[in-house]
Amino acid sequence: MGNVASRFSAEEHERVNQAVQHAESMTAAEIVPVIAGSSGRYDRAEDIVGLWLAGLLIVLAWFFYPLPENIPGDWSGAHPIWQLVAILLAGLVGFILGVVLGMYCLPLRRLFTPAAQMREEVDLRARQIFYDNRVHHTTGASGVLLYISCYEHLATVVADQQVLDKIDQAGVDGICAEFSRRLQTEPMIDALCGTIKHVGERLATDLPATSQTTNELPDALVVME
């Protein structure tokens, strides 16, 4: 995926930070935006690319290196063992090249990765970040994680218990659907800032900010590989 952090300028970071501060001025929720390069390793996709390319080169080797004709009394032709060697070598080279292509050609690797697997990996990584980055440990159990995974082109929203009590899972799913729609039609930072604002407005009534509301988590964009 490359260096994800280098994709976003200081001005874009500041835009997101300001969006979080503005949204949290309306609601007691703690909003944490996270952009990750990838949520999974997807080694299997690399192996599948290798197998496809190995199969293709085996067919080509068989076509261009056919078995020698068996002519009685002729000892000048190539021995059949060389066709087997050519086929095995073609398969080995094809598999290695395919694995390398799968490692470094992200669109190709994504093509051979099931959508259900990518969705599962994104959801698992988002929940891991939700717990590891203390979004789950706020005093009021009011954390909201907005998570973008660049490689998979997927986003998800994870909310803590108090938010779920106020708008239930259907409300969180609605925020996620709006988030995904924005990402399809807007630049990533615009979509993220718009969704942060939407979360603030959505929770302003059900979970409003009060004079006792404390800011327990940094109002900052988190970027990770």
C-alpha positions as a printed Julia matrix, in Angstrom:
225×3 Matrix{Float64}:
   0.0     0.0     0.0
   2.99    2.28    0.4
   3.33    4.99    3.01
  -0.25    5.92    3.8
   0.71    8.81    6.08
   2.45   10.61    3.22
  -0.81   10.79    1.28
  -2.29   13.37    3.63
  -0.96   16.88    4.12
  -0.76   18.8     7.37
  -3.68   20.93    6.17
  -5.82   17.82    5.66
  -4.94   16.56    9.13
  -5.95   19.92   10.55
  -9.26   19.84    8.65
 -10.13   16.5    10.22
  -9.02   17.67   13.67
 -11.22   20.77   13.4
 -14.14   18.65   12.19
 -13.82   16.39   15.24
 -13.65   19.36   17.61
 -16.72   20.94   16.03
 -18.71   17.69   16.13
 -17.75   17.01   19.75
 -18.94   20.5    20.71
 -22.44   19.23   19.89
 -22.31   15.74   21.42
 -20.81   13.9    24.37
 -19.59   11.2    21.99
 -15.84   10.77   21.47
 -15.23   10.56   17.71
 -12.04    8.87   16.51
 -11.28    8.89   12.74
  -8.81    6.25   11.53
  -7.37    5.63    8.04
  -5.45    2.39    7.51
  -3.5     1.22    4.5
  -4.83   -2.33    4.74
  -6.68   -4.52    7.21
  -5.28   -7.92    6.22
  -2.32   -9.7     4.63
  -4.28  -11.75    2.03
  -1.5   -14.27    1.33
  -3.95  -16.68   -0.27
  -4.63  -14.24   -3.13
  -0.91  -14.19   -3.96
  -0.86  -18.0    -4.13
  -3.92  -18.02   -6.4
  -2.27  -15.57   -8.79
   0.81  -17.81   -8.76
  -1.23  -20.91   -9.58
  -3.03  -19.18  -12.46
   0.22  -17.96  -14.0
   1.86  -21.36  -13.44
  -1.01  -23.04  -15.27
  -0.75  -20.59  -18.16
   3.0   -21.14  -18.58
   2.57  -24.92  -18.35
   0.08  -24.81  -21.23
   2.45  -22.64  -23.26
   5.37  -24.98  -22.53
   3.31  -27.99  -23.63
   2.3   -26.15  -26.81
   5.78  -24.93  -27.79
   7.64  -28.02  -26.58
   5.55  -30.97  -27.85
   6.53  -34.6   -27.48
   8.94  -35.68  -30.25
   7.53  -37.87  -32.98
   8.29  -41.54  -32.49
   9.9   -42.47  -35.83
  11.32  -46.01  -36.0
  15.1   -46.01  -36.42
  15.46  -42.25  -35.7
  17.69  -41.38  -32.75
  18.13  -37.66  -33.51
  14.95  -36.36  -31.79
  14.81  -34.93  -28.28
  14.09  -37.29  -25.42
  10.54  -37.0   -23.93
  12.06  -36.23  -20.55
  12.93  -32.73  -21.77
   9.27  -31.89  -22.29
   8.6   -32.85  -18.66
  11.53  -30.71  -17.52
  10.25  -27.74  -19.56
   6.73  -28.12  -18.14
   7.94  -28.38  -14.54
  10.27  -25.42  -14.97
   7.51  -23.34  -16.56
   5.19  -24.15  -13.66
   7.79  -23.22  -11.05
   8.74  -19.95  -12.75
   5.09  -19.08  -13.32
   4.17  -19.67   -9.68
   7.06  -17.55   -8.38
   6.31  -14.7   -10.8
   2.61  -14.87   -9.94
   3.28  -14.64   -6.21
   5.55  -11.62   -6.75
   2.92   -9.98   -8.96
   0.28  -10.65   -6.32
   2.46   -9.06   -3.66
   3.18   -5.82   -5.5
   0.25   -5.37   -7.9
  -2.52   -4.38   -5.5
  -5.4    -4.33   -8.03
  -4.46   -7.85   -9.12
  -4.3    -9.1    -5.53
  -7.65   -7.47   -4.75
  -9.16   -9.14   -7.84
  -8.3   -12.57   -6.41
  -9.43  -11.77   -2.85
 -13.09  -12.61   -2.02
 -15.16   -9.57   -1.07
 -16.5   -11.4     1.98
 -12.97  -11.99    3.25
 -12.05   -8.32    2.84
 -15.2    -7.23    4.7
 -14.44   -9.67    7.52
 -10.84   -8.45    7.82
 -11.94   -4.79    7.86
 -14.52   -5.42   10.59
 -12.02   -7.39   12.69
  -9.3    -4.73   12.36
 -11.73   -1.94   13.2
 -12.82   -3.7    16.38
  -9.21   -4.39   17.32
  -8.39   -0.67   16.95
 -11.57    0.22   18.84
 -10.29   -1.67   21.88
  -6.53   -1.14   21.52
  -6.76    2.64   21.01
  -8.91    3.15   24.11
 -11.99    4.18   22.12
 -13.85    1.58   24.19
 -12.45    2.85   27.49
 -14.07    6.29   27.74
 -15.83    7.04   31.02
 -19.22    7.41   29.41
 -18.81    4.48   26.97
 -19.51    6.98   24.19
 -16.74    6.28   21.68
 -17.39    6.23   17.93
 -14.73    4.9    15.55
 -14.87    5.95   11.89
 -12.59    3.53   10.05
 -11.38    3.6     6.44
  -9.29    0.77    4.96
  -7.71    1.99    1.73
  -6.66   -1.3     0.11
 -10.09   -2.89    0.47
 -11.97    0.32   -0.43
 -14.19   -0.31    2.6
 -15.29    1.68    5.63
 -17.0     0.76    8.86
 -18.29    2.44   12.02
 -17.94    0.97   15.51
 -19.83    2.56   18.41
 -19.65    2.03   22.17
 -22.55    0.96   24.36
 -24.03    4.36   25.26
 -24.21    5.33   21.59
 -25.86    2.0    20.78
 -28.34    2.55   23.61
 -29.33    5.89   22.08
 -29.52    5.11   18.34
 -29.2     1.27   18.32
 -27.25   -0.73   15.74
 -29.56    0.32   12.92
 -28.59    3.93   13.52
 -24.9     3.06   13.45
 -25.43    1.08   10.24
 -27.13    4.13    8.75
 -24.1     6.27    9.59
 -21.87    3.64    7.98
 -24.0     3.6     4.82
 -23.79    7.39    4.59
 -20.03    7.18    5.17
 -19.61    4.66    2.34
 -21.77    6.72   -0.01
 -19.64    9.8     0.6
 -16.42    7.86   -0.02
 -17.75    6.74   -3.41
 -18.5    10.28   -4.56
 -16.12   12.59   -2.67
 -12.38   12.84   -1.93
 -11.48   10.8     1.15
 -10.83   13.71    3.5
 -14.01   15.49    2.37
 -16.01   12.31    2.98
 -14.44   11.83    6.4
 -15.06   15.42    7.5
 -18.63   15.27    6.21
 -19.29   12.05    8.12
 -17.77   13.45   11.31
 -20.13   16.42   11.02
 -23.04   14.05   10.34
 -22.21   12.02   13.48
 -22.1    15.18   15.59
 -25.46   16.37   14.28
 -26.99   12.87   14.55
 -26.0    12.5    18.21
 -26.54   16.13   19.26
 -30.11   15.35   20.3
 -29.75   11.83   21.67
 -26.34   12.31   23.31
 -25.78   16.06   23.66
 -22.68   17.71   25.05
 -23.02   19.03   28.6
 -20.94   21.16   30.94
 -19.64   17.92   32.5
 -18.46   16.5    29.16
 -14.7    15.92   29.16
 -12.49   15.29   26.15
 -10.76   11.98   26.92
  -9.33   11.15   23.48
  -7.23   13.29   21.1
  -9.18   15.2    18.44
  -6.88   13.98   15.7
  -6.8    11.85   12.59
  -5.07    8.51   13.2
  -3.19    7.09   10.19
  -1.7     3.6    10.23
  -0.26    1.2     7.67
